[in-house]
Amino acid sequence: MCAQLTRLNKWLLCLLLAGITSTAHALKSDVEAPVQIEADSAVFDKMAGTATYEGNVSIKQGTLEILATRIEINAPNNEIVSIFAIGVPVSLKQKMDNGKLASGKAREMHYLVKEKRLILDGDAELLQDQDRFTSNHIEYLTGTGQLQAGGKGKSGRVSAVFYPTNKAAE
């Protein structure tokens, strides 16, 4: 299970960084910080390679914080294949090395590890500082930075608000 927690740390950082459009990165010290998980209940099945945390799930590592109703980890042979989180909403936040706060939320977050694909469903929102990206459905490839949004659910609309960092000469 320790190997799962180490891989979970990497996933959590990828999850947060996935929706952020800036070149800022999570605090380097967060990766070295201990992972603290609290929940109302936890079920581990080593033979099946699964772990489920349920009820007021809180995961903290350094400045990273994730809150969910339920988190399921599928890790046969101690290799994480997928992580699924649900909540009202699932929320996450982390301080970036540029000092800005990054955050996100959705009703469901699903991360497919081998594909490096993060899927956010249900009132999904990703923020860094004032920049904001929202849609009912967002898919992000963490390895390439490709993003696809909209087209699912009752509202496939996408909204993005970006504040330019380059200012016109005065």
C-alpha positions, 0 to 999 in steps of 0.5 A: 500500500505504500507504493500506492501512496507514492503513486497517489502523490504523483497523481494528485500533483498531476491532477492539480497541474492538469487544468492550469494554463500557466507555466507555474508549477506546484511547490517542489516541497509538496512532493516531499511532504507526507500524505495525510488521508482522512475519511469516515471509512477506508476499505483495502483489498490487496488481492484485487488491488483496490482502495476506497476512501469514503465520507468526508475524504480529505487528502493533504500533502504540503499545500495540496488539498483535495476534498471529496465524498469518495475516492476509489483507487484501482491498482492491481499488482501495486500499479495504479491504473485509475483513480476516481473521485466523486463529490458535491463537488470534488475540490482541490487547491494548491499553492504554485511556486509563483505564489499563486493559488490554483484550484479546481472542482467538478462532481466527478474526477477520473484519472487514467494513469497510463493514458495520462488523461484527466476527465472532469465531469459535472460543473467542472472548473479550473482556476489559477489566480484570476484565469478560469476555465469552465465546462460540464465536461473537460478532458485533459492530457497531462503529458501533452497539454491537449484539452477538450471541453464541452459536448456532454451533458445538458450544457456543452458550453465552454467558458474561458477567461484569461488575463494577459500577462503581457501589458501594452507599453504605456 
